[in-house]
């Protein structure tokens, strides 16, 4: 094995979820890393700290069901690959029913501390404003959806591609002690969870029909953020629509989305089925903060206070953070990247995380994990092929590097629709749950085979 000081460092730009995971993976494989993070020298309109892996939107990593859910399977795969983000998320998990949610501040603080303490990682605080110099022979750009304008313009100029973009919205957070528990109650939908704490992870606020209709009217009439001319034609990500945009699509849309009244029984009025239910999920370990699930919004701050206080139980709500909206950027990865996430036009540059067009904390982290491992393998004189497409990671990387149509490319969460169909002998016309279990069983076996070194590698 070559001497450690003979290995040139990998430069990683961006200290978010993907960049932090990429740095950890490469360093754990024995390759030095310089992690460039522009905060606190240059801030963004979404971040509030200079911590690595800061969660700027929800605190949820979504479903942790690794047998029947593609997101939960992705959790399993990253745990199997010693992912720092997943290990830290597990350590600072807060009750969330069948989901994995984290206490965001200690989560970020621990990741920052562990990366800063790693002997092979150097953190460099400062903005990278252009294409890195040629002597940076291995670079991972993991700047996320909030890439600085200067770097985004440099990438656009290099690739001759107009950056695709969409609006992403932030849900409000409420102080728990301002919620009226004479109207709200604790219950996870369908009582999901293995413990009483998990089965009561959500707070529920019921609406009757009159309140719901008045709430929809107020949403539609509220003052909204006015977009700049250059933002007018930017599409929303369908999985993270502002609540008022959903309401504009039809008065019943919310009742079949985040306000669906199914799987819940109001103990204050057990004989009366709610017409709609607003759910809040714990946002920190102390249980002092709750975010309003699915309530991403582009309403102005004054309007938010008025409209959200119409919700039964939130009449006297005190907000730790109001909702917001920001413009995310991502590249046309199917056109620009090879199967190892390298820029075809300049292979010393890799892209990872949300800037590649994956959507969500978990998906972004997974692409950072793979980018870090692939870049480290190159430094060590090896080639690391992508994981099999039958795995969650393999399905995602295949989607962004050629599986998707470049002409219509949009951000995508992991889902079983990205996986190759099961063989007819295994799949057939089985029920959905049995079919999903077939996907996850196959993925786990194939990932472990991919992780097992060949005799030559060993």
HELIX and SHEET records of a PDB file:
HELIX    1   1 UNK A    4  UNK A    6  5                                   3    
HELIX    2   2 UNK A   17  UNK A   28  1                                  12    
HELIX    3   3 UNK A   70  UNK A   80  1                                  11    
HELIX    4   4 UNK A   84  UNK A   91  1                                   8    
HELIX    5   5 UNK A  104  UNK A  117  1                                  14    
HELIX    6   6 UNK A  144  UNK A  146  5                                   3    
HELIX    7   7 UNK A  149  UNK A  159  1                                  11    
HELIX    8   8 UNK A  176  UNK A  178  5                                   3    
HELIX    9   9 UNK A  189  UNK A  191  5                                   3    
HELIX   10  10 UNK A  196  UNK A  199  1                                   4    
HELIX   11  11 UNK A  209  UNK A  221  1                                  13    
HELIX   12  12 UNK A  229  UNK A  231  5                                   3    
HELIX   13  13 UNK A  238  UNK A  240  5                                   3    
HELIX   14  14 UNK A  243  UNK A  248  1                                   6    
HELIX   15  15 UNK A  254  UNK A  256  5                                   3    
HELIX   16  16 UNK A  267  UNK A  269  5                                   3    
HELIX   17  17 UNK A  301  UNK A  308  1                                   8    
HELIX   18  18 UNK A  333  UNK A  336  1                                   4    
HELIX   19  19 UNK A  353  UNK A  356  5                                   4    
HELIX   20  20 UNK A  361  UNK A  379  1                                  19    
HELIX   21  21 UNK A  392  UNK A  398  1                                   7    
HELIX   22  22 UNK A  399  UNK A  403  3                                   5    
HELIX   23  23 UNK A  406  UNK A  408  5                                   3    
HELIX   24  24 UNK A  416  UNK A  418  5                                   3    
HELIX   25  25 UNK A  432  UNK A  451  1                                  20    
SHEET    1   A 6 UNK A 121  UNK A 125  0                                        
SHEET    2   A 6 UNK A  33  UNK A  37  1                                        
SHEET    3   A 6 UNK A  10  UNK A  13  1                                        
SHEET    4   A 6 UNK A 139  UNK A 141  1                                        
SHEET    5   A 6 UNK A 346  UNK A 351  1                                        
SHEET    6   A 6 UNK A 342  UNK A 343 -1                                        
SHEET    1   B 3 UNK A  60  UNK A  63  0                                        
SHEET    2   B 3 UNK A  99  UNK A 102 -1                                        
SHEET    3   B 3 UNK A  93  UNK A  94 -1                                        
SHEET    1   C 6 UNK A 185  UNK A 186  0                                        
SHEET    2   C 6 UNK A 202  UNK A 207 -1                                        
SHEET    3   C 6 UNK A 276  UNK A 282 -1                                        
SHEET    4   C 6 UNK A 289  UNK A 296 -1                                        
SHEET    5   C 6 UNK A 164  UNK A 175 -1                                        
SHEET    6   C 6 UNK A 235  UNK A 236  1                                        
SHEET    1   D 6 UNK A 185  UNK A 186  0                                        
SHEET    2   D 6 UNK A 202  UNK A 207 -1                                        
SHEET    3   D 6 UNK A 276  UNK A 282 -1                                        
SHEET    4   D 6 UNK A 289  UNK A 296 -1                                        
SHEET    5   D 6 UNK A 164  UNK A 175 -1                                        
SHEET    6   D 6 UNK A 319  UNK A 321 -1                                        
SHEET    1   E 6 UNK A 185  UNK A 186  0                                        
SHEET    2   E 6 UNK A 202  UNK A 207 -1                                        
SHEET    3   E 6 UNK A 276  UNK A 282 -1                                        
SHEET    4   E 6 UNK A 289  UNK A 296 -1                                        
SHEET    5   E 6 UNK A 164  UNK A 175 -1                                        
SHEET    6   E 6 UNK A 324  UNK A 330 -1                                        
END                                                                             
